[in-house]
């Protein structure tokens, strides 16, 4: 039986989250990003970040705000679609 994979329509920040991690020197791992967000008081796991980056999970506004803060970018930057 084949595994059915899906994409979440409307998740426009996944590629930018990945790019934001890559822009850090050294590049930030998903584990590092999850740790940063957890220290800010929101529970998130590396698996959730992976699913966001693969467009397999929606991102709520509070998560978008925390992702932007942890990556050192703006929410607007994360929502740009040309990544």
C-alpha positions as CSV (number, residue, x, y, z in Angstrom):
1,X,0.0,0.0,0.0
2,X,1.4,3.4,-1.0
3,X,1.8,6.1,1.6
4,X,-0.2,9.2,0.6
5,X,1.7,12.4,1.2
6,X,-0.1,15.7,1.3
7,X,0.7,19.4,1.1
8,X,-1.2,22.0,3.1
9,X,-2.5,24.7,0.8
10,X,-2.1,28.1,2.3
11,X,1.2,27.5,4.2
12,X,3.4,30.1,2.6
13,X,6.1,30.3,5.3
14,X,7.7,26.9,5.0
15,X,10.4,27.7,2.5
16,X,11.2,30.9,4.4
17,X,11.5,29.1,7.7
18,X,14.1,26.8,6.1
19,X,15.9,29.7,4.5
20,X,15.9,31.6,7.8
21,X,17.6,28.7,9.5
22,X,20.1,28.4,6.7
23,X,21.0,32.2,6.9
24,X,22.4,31.7,10.5
25,X,26.1,31.1,10.8
26,X,26.5,28.2,11.4
27,X,23.1,27.2,10.0
28,X,20.5,26.6,12.7
29,X,19.2,23.1,13.0
30,X,15.5,22.3,13.5
31,X,16.4,21.2,17.0
32,X,18.0,24.6,17.7
33,X,15.0,26.5,16.4
34,X,12.6,24.3,18.5
35,X,14.8,24.9,21.6
36,X,14.7,28.7,21.0
37,X,11.0,28.8,20.7
38,X,10.5,26.5,23.8
39,X,12.7,29.0,25.8
40,X,10.3,31.8,24.7
41,X,7.4,29.8,26.2
42,X,5.8,28.0,23.3
43,X,6.0,24.3,23.0
44,X,7.2,23.2,19.5
45,X,9.2,20.2,18.4
46,X,11.7,19.6,15.6
47,X,9.1,17.4,14.0
48,X,6.6,20.3,13.9
49,X,9.2,22.5,12.3
50,X,10.0,19.8,9.7
51,X,6.3,19.5,8.8
52,X,6.0,23.3,8.5
53,X,8.9,23.4,6.2
54,X,7.5,20.6,4.1
55,X,4.1,22.3,3.9
56,X,2.4,19.5,5.8
57,X,1.2,21.6,8.6
58,X,-0.6,25.0,9.0
59,X,1.1,27.7,11.0
60,X,-1.1,29.8,13.4
61,X,-0.3,33.5,13.9
62,X,1.2,33.0,17.4
63,X,3.6,30.4,15.9
64,X,4.5,32.7,13.0
65,X,5.4,35.4,15.5
66,X,7.6,33.0,17.5
67,X,9.3,31.6,14.4
68,X,10.1,35.1,13.2
69,X,11.5,36.2,16.6
70,X,13.6,33.0,17.0
71,X,15.0,33.4,13.4
72,X,15.6,37.2,13.8
73,X,13.4,38.1,10.9
74,X,10.0,39.7,10.5
75,X,6.7,38.0,10.1
76,X,6.3,39.8,6.8
77,X,9.6,38.3,5.6
78,X,8.4,34.8,6.5
79,X,5.2,35.3,4.5
80,X,7.0,36.4,1.3
81,X,6.4,33.7,-1.3
82,X,9.5,34.1,-3.5
83,X,11.7,31.9,-1.4
